[in-house]
Structure formats: structure tokens, C-alpha cells
């Protein structure tokens, strides 16, 4: 049984391009790409990304979710594969930026 990777593109912009900004700025299309790719993950995987984006370790995430550290490590590898991210650094950067993008979007919607 093969696994299916999601297309790491949304709104015509590749995920790696959204992650690759060196100036630290996040444009609206970058944020849209990050949020769109989150939709392809399971709720548990989104929880792991959110907690990772808040700086939590695998052990801390495991404790918060009531699972083993190896289960979190396996899910992190699965998330990397699904999103086409090659390294843990890319996953961590994605998690931080996606968490910021989602939280900024939530704040904007509450202000409307």
C-alpha cells in the first residue's frame, strides 16, 4: 500500500517558497499557503504542528496529547513526508510559521 503525498502547492505558490523567505517577513500569499497545507493533515497531526510551533519538544507534545514520544516522532516523520519537507528544521520552521499564520488569521476574524 503506497502513501499519498499532498501537492505542496496552494494558490500557485509552492510551500518551500513560502518557507524560504530570509527576511522573516510573511506575505499574505505565504500565510495562505501555510494554512492551506494544514488542511491536508489529520486533526492529531495539526495538534502536533501547533504544539511544535509553540516550541514544544516531542516529549512535551507526547505528554500533552497522552501518547508516546515514539508516536509523536512517527507522526512528525509522516507530516514531513506529506508536506514534502526534507528535514526537521524545515518542519520546525513550517510549524512556527503556520502557527503564526493561523493565529493571526484568528485574531483578524475576531476583530471583524
C-alpha positions in Angstrom: 0.0 0.0 0.0 1.6 3.3 -1.1 1.3 6.5 0.7 -0.1 9.6 -0.9 1.8 12.9 -0.7 -0.2 16.1 -0.9 0.8 18.6 -3.5 2.9 21.1 -1.6 1.3 24.0 -3.5 -1.6 26.2 -2.8 -2.7 29.4 -4.5 0.0 28.7 -7.1 2.8 29.1 -4.6 5.0 26.2 -3.5 5.3 25.5 0.2 9.1 25.7 0.1 8.9 29.1 -1.5 6.7 30.3 1.4 9.2 28.9 3.9 12.3 30.2 2.1 12.0 33.8 3.0 15.2 35.0 4.6 13.9 38.4 5.7 11.5 37.0 8.2 8.5 38.7 6.6 5.4 36.7 5.8 3.2 37.9 2.9 -0.5 37.1 2.7 0.1 34.5 -0.1 2.8 32.9 2.1 0.3 32.7 5.0 -2.4 31.3 2.7 0.0 28.5 1.5 0.8 27.6 5.1 -2.8 27.5 6.2 -3.9 25.6 3.1 -1.3 22.8 3.7 -2.6 22.4 7.3 -6.0 21.4 5.9 -4.4 18.2 4.4 -3.3 17.0 7.9 -5.3 15.0 10.3 -6.6 16.7 13.5 -3.9 15.0 15.5 -1.2 16.0 13.0 -2.4 19.6 13.2 -2.2 19.4 17.0 1.4 18.3 16.8 2.2 21.1 14.3 0.6 23.6 16.6 2.5 22.4 19.7 5.7 22.2 17.7 5.1 25.8 16.5 4.8 26.8 20.2 8.3 25.4 20.8 7.3 22.2 22.5 9.6 19.1 22.3 8.4 15.7 21.1 8.3 14.5 24.8 6.3 17.5 25.8 3.9 17.1 22.9 3.5 13.4 23.8 2.7 14.2 27.4 0.1 16.9 26.3 -1.6 14.5 23.9 -1.4 11.4 26.1 0.7 9.4 23.6 4.2 8.0 23.5 7.2 10.0 22.3 7.8 7.5 19.6 4.2 8.1 18.3 4.9 11.8 18.1 8.2 11.1 16.3 6.5 8.9 13.8 3.8 11.5 13.2 6.4 14.2 12.7 8.1 12.0 10.0 4.7 11.4 8.4 3.9 15.2 8.4 7.3 15.9 6.8 6.6 13.3 4.1 3.1 14.6 3.4 4.2 18.2 3.1 7.4 17.3 1.2 9.7 18.7 3.8 13.1 17.1 3.9 14.4 18.0 7.3 13.3 18.5 10.9 14.5 22.1 10.5 12.0 22.6 7.7 9.2 21.0 9.7 10.0 23.2 12.7 10.1 26.4 10.5 6.8 25.3 8.9 5.2 24.7 12.3 6.3 28.1 13.7 5.1 30.0 10.6 1.9 28.0 10.2 1.0 28.6 13.8 1.7 32.3 13.5 -0.4 32.4 10.3 -3.3 30.6 11.8 -3.3 32.7 15.0 -3.0 36.0 13.0 -6.0 34.9 10.9 -8.0 34.0 14.0 -7.2 37.4 15.5 -8.3 39.2 12.3 -11.6 37.3 12.2 -12.4 38.1 15.8 -11.8 41.8 15.1 -14.3 41.9 12.2 
